[in-house]
C-alpha cells in the first residue's frame, strides 16, 4: 500500500503513463517500453529490441545497450517514486557497475524483462542487483550503483 492505495491500483496508473513522464531519457535513447512491476524495493520493466535502435548491431542488442537498459530500469524506479510524490524527474548517473555478466546478447524482436532489487539506499546513492531475462532465460546480471542528482531535469 502506498498512500492508502493498493499495489495493483498504483501499478495500473504507472503503466498508463508515457515513459517520458518517468525517466529523463528521450528518443532515440529510451531502452524501456513498459513498467511491469513497481514497489520501493523491486522494479521491473519490459523492452522489445528493435532493428535500428541506437544500441542494436548485427541483429542484437549490444552489451552497452544491456547496461543502459538496467540503468534506465533504475531511472524508472526513481521516476515512479517521484511521480507518486508529485516531484519532478531527477537525473541519475551510473556510479559503478560490478560483476556484469552477459550470458548472451538479445536478438531483434526479443522482449527483455529487466528487474532490479534494491540492496541498499544511502543518501542519494542506490545499490541494486539486476537481472535481465528473455522469457525464462537469464541473459545478463549485474550489480549497479546509481547516484541521483538533486537538480531536477530541465524541461
DRENDO-1510 file (C-alpha; in Angstrom, 1 decimal, always signed):
<recs>
REC; n; res; u; v; w
REC; 1; UNK; +0.0; +0.0; +0.0 .
REC; 2; UNK; +1.2; +3.5; -0.8 .
REC; 3; UNK; -0.8; +6.5; +0.4 .
REC; 4; UNK; -3.8; +4.2; +1.1 .
REC; 5; UNK; -3.8; +2.7; -2.4 .
REC; 6; UNK; -3.3; -0.9; -3.4 .
REC; 7; UNK; -0.2; -2.1; -5.3 .
REC; 8; UNK; -2.4; -3.0; -8.3 .
REC; 9; UNK; -4.1; +0.4; -8.4 .
REC; 10; UNK; -0.7; +2.2; -8.3 .
REC; 11; UNK; +0.8; -0.2; -10.9 .
REC; 12; UNK; -2.1; +0.3; -13.3 .
REC; 13; UNK; -1.7; +4.1; -13.0 .
REC; 14; UNK; +2.1; +3.9; -13.6 .
REC; 15; UNK; +1.5; +1.6; -16.6 .
REC; 16; UNK; -0.8; +4.2; -18.2 .
REC; 17; UNK; +1.9; +6.9; -18.3 .
REC; 18; UNK; +4.1; +7.7; -21.2 .
REC; 19; UNK; +7.7; +6.5; -20.3 .
REC; 20; UNK; +8.9; +10.1; -20.8 .
REC; 21; UNK; +6.8; +11.1; -17.7 .
REC; 22; UNK; +9.0; +8.8; -15.6 .
REC; 23; UNK; +12.6; +9.0; -17.0 .
REC; 24; UNK; +14.9; +11.8; -18.2 .
REC; 25; UNK; +15.9; +9.9; -21.4 .
REC; 26; UNK; +14.4; +11.0; -24.7 .
REC; 27; UNK; +14.1; +9.2; -28.1 .
REC; 28; UNK; +16.1; +7.6; -29.6 .
REC; 29; UNK; +17.8; +6.9; -26.3 .
REC; 30; UNK; +14.9; +5.1; -24.5 .
REC; 31; UNK; +15.6; +1.4; -23.7 .
REC; 32; UNK; +12.5; +0.7; -21.6 .
REC; 33; UNK; +9.0; +0.3; -23.0 .
REC; 34; UNK; +6.8; -0.7; -20.1 .
REC; 35; UNK; +6.6; -0.7; -16.3 .
REC; 36; UNK; +5.9; -4.3; -15.4 .
REC; 37; UNK; +6.1; -4.1; -11.6 .
REC; 38; UNK; +7.0; -1.4; -9.0 .
REC; 39; UNK; +7.4; -1.2; -5.3 .
REC; 40; UNK; +10.0; +0.5; -3.2 .
REC; 41; UNK; +12.4; -2.5; -3.4 .
REC; 42; UNK; +11.6; -4.2; -6.7 .
REC; 43; UNK; +11.1; -2.6; -10.1 .
REC; 44; UNK; +10.6; -4.5; -13.4 .
REC; 45; UNK; +10.5; -3.1; -17.0 .
REC; 46; UNK; +9.9; -4.6; -20.4 .
REC; 47; UNK; +11.7; -3.6; -23.6 .
REC; 48; UNK; +11.5; -5.1; -27.1 .
REC; 49; UNK; +14.7; -5.0; -29.1 .
REC; 50; UNK; +14.0; -3.3; -32.5 .
REC; 51; UNK; +16.1; -3.2; -35.6 .
REC; 52; UNK; +17.6; +0.3; -36.0 .
REC; 53; UNK; +17.6; +1.0; -32.2 .
REC; 54; UNK; +20.6; +3.0; -31.1 .
REC; 55; UNK; +22.3; +0.1; -29.4 .
REC; 56; UNK; +21.4; -2.6; -31.9 .
REC; 57; UNK; +24.1; -4.0; -34.1 .
REC; 58; UNK; +24.2; -7.1; -36.2 .
REC; 59; UNK; +20.7; -8.1; -35.2 .
REC; 60; UNK; +21.4; -8.0; -31.4 .
REC; 61; UNK; +21.2; -5.5; -28.6 .
REC; 62; UNK; +24.8; -4.7; -27.6 .
REC; 63; UNK; +26.4; -5.1; -24.2 .
REC; 64; UNK; +26.3; -1.3; -23.8 .
REC; 65; UNK; +22.6; -1.5; -24.6 .
REC; 66; UNK; +22.0; -4.0; -21.8 .
REC; 67; UNK; +23.9; -1.8; -19.3 .
REC; 68; UNK; +21.8; +1.2; -20.4 .
REC; 69; UNK; +18.6; -0.9; -20.1 .
REC; 70; UNK; +19.5; -1.8; -16.5 .
REC; 71; UNK; +20.3; +1.9; -15.7 .
REC; 72; UNK; +17.0; +3.0; -17.3 .
REC; 73; UNK; +15.1; +0.5; -15.2 .
REC; 74; UNK; +16.7; +2.2; -12.2 .
REC; 75; UNK; +15.5; +5.5; -13.6 .
REC; 76; UNK; +12.0; +4.1; -13.9 .
REC; 77; UNK; +12.1; +3.2; -10.2 .
REC; 78; UNK; +13.1; +6.7; -9.2 .
REC; 79; UNK; +10.6; +8.2; -11.7 .
REC; 80; UNK; +7.8; +6.2; -10.2 .
REC; 81; UNK; +8.7; +7.4; -6.7 .
REC; 82; UNK; +9.0; +11.0; -7.9 .
REC; 83; UNK; +5.7; +10.8; -9.8 .
REC; 84; UNK; +3.8; +9.3; -6.8 .
REC; 85; UNK; +5.3; +12.0; -4.5 .
REC; 86; UNK; +4.5; +14.8; -7.1 .
REC; 87; UNK; +8.2; +15.6; -7.6 .
REC; 88; UNK; +10.0; +16.3; -10.9 .
REC; 89; UNK; +12.2; +13.9; -12.7 .
REC; 90; UNK; +15.8; +13.9; -11.4 .
REC; 91; UNK; +18.9; +12.9; -13.3 .
REC; 92; UNK; +20.7; +9.7; -12.3 .
REC; 93; UNK; +24.3; +8.7; -13.1 .
REC; 94; UNK; +25.8; +5.3; -13.1 .
REC; 95; UNK; +28.3; +5.3; -10.2 .
REC; 96; UNK; +29.6; +1.8; -10.6 .
REC; 97; UNK; +28.9; -1.5; -12.4 .
REC; 98; UNK; +30.2; -4.7; -10.8 .
REC; 99; UNK; +30.0; -8.3; -11.7 .
REC; 100; UNK; +28.2; -7.7; -15.0 .
REC; 101; UNK; +27.7; -11.0; -16.7 .
REC; 102; UNK; +26.5; -11.2; -20.3 .
REC; 103; UNK; +25.2; -14.7; -20.9 .
REC; 104; UNK; +24.1; -13.8; -24.4 .
REC; 105; UNK; +23.1; -10.7; -26.4 .
REC; 106; UNK; +19.3; -10.4; -27.0 .
REC; 107; UNK; +18.2; -10.6; -30.6 .
REC; 108; UNK; +16.0; -8.2; -32.5 .
REC; 109; UNK; +12.4; -9.0; -31.8 .
REC; 110; UNK; +13.0; -10.4; -28.3 .
REC; 111; UNK; +11.4; -8.8; -25.3 .
REC; 112; UNK; +13.6; -8.2; -22.2 .
REC; 113; UNK; +12.2; -8.3; -18.7 .
REC; 114; UNK; +14.6; -6.4; -16.5 .
REC; 115; UNK; +14.2; -6.4; -12.8 .
REC; 116; UNK; +16.2; -4.5; -10.2 .
REC; 117; UNK; +16.1; -5.2; -6.4 .
REC; 118; UNK; +17.4; -2.5; -4.1 .
REC; 119; UNK; +20.1; -3.8; -1.8 .
REC; 120; UNK; +21.0; -0.5; -0.1 .
REC; 121; UNK; +20.0; +3.1; -0.3 .
REC; 122; UNK; +22.0; +5.8; +1.4 .
REC; 123; UNK; +21.5; +9.5; +0.8 .
REC; 124; UNK; +21.4; +9.9; -3.0 .
REC; 125; UNK; +23.1; +6.5; -3.8 .
REC; 126; UNK; +21.2; +3.3; -4.6 .
REC; 127; UNK; +22.8; -0.1; -4.9 .
REC; 128; UNK; +20.8; -2.7; -6.9 .
REC; 129; UNK; +21.0; -6.2; -8.1 .
REC; 130; UNK; +19.8; -6.5; -11.7 .
REC; 131; UNK; +18.7; -9.4; -13.8 .
REC; 132; UNK; +17.7; -9.3; -17.5 .
REC; 133; UNK; +15.6; -12.2; -18.9 .
REC; 134; UNK; +14.2; -13.2; -22.2 .
REC; 135; UNK; +11.3; -15.4; -21.3 .
REC; 136; UNK; +12.7; -17.8; -18.7 .
REC; 137; UNK; +16.3; -17.4; -19.8 .
REC; 138; UNK; +18.6; -15.1; -17.8 .
REC; 139; UNK; +20.7; -13.1; -20.4 .
REC; 140; UNK; +22.5; -10.7; -18.1 .
REC; 141; UNK; +23.1; -9.9; -14.4 .
REC; 142; UNK; +24.9; -7.1; -12.6 .
REC; 143; UNK; +25.3; -5.0; -9.5 .
REC; 144; UNK; +24.8; -1.3; -10.2 .
REC; 145; UNK; +25.3; +1.8; -8.1 .
REC; 146; UNK; +23.2; +4.8; -9.2 .
REC; 147; UNK; +23.8; +8.4; -7.9 .
REC; 148; UNK; +20.8; +10.8; -8.1 .
REC; 149; UNK; +21.3; +14.5; -8.6 .
REC; 150; UNK; +19.3; +16.9; -6.5 .
REC; 151; UNK; +19.0; +19.1; -9.6 .
REC; 152; UNK; +15.7; +18.4; -11.4 .
REC; 153; UNK; +15.7; +17.8; -15.1 .
REC; 154; UNK; +15.2; +20.9; -17.2 .
REC; 155; UNK; +12.0; +20.8; -19.4 .
</recs>
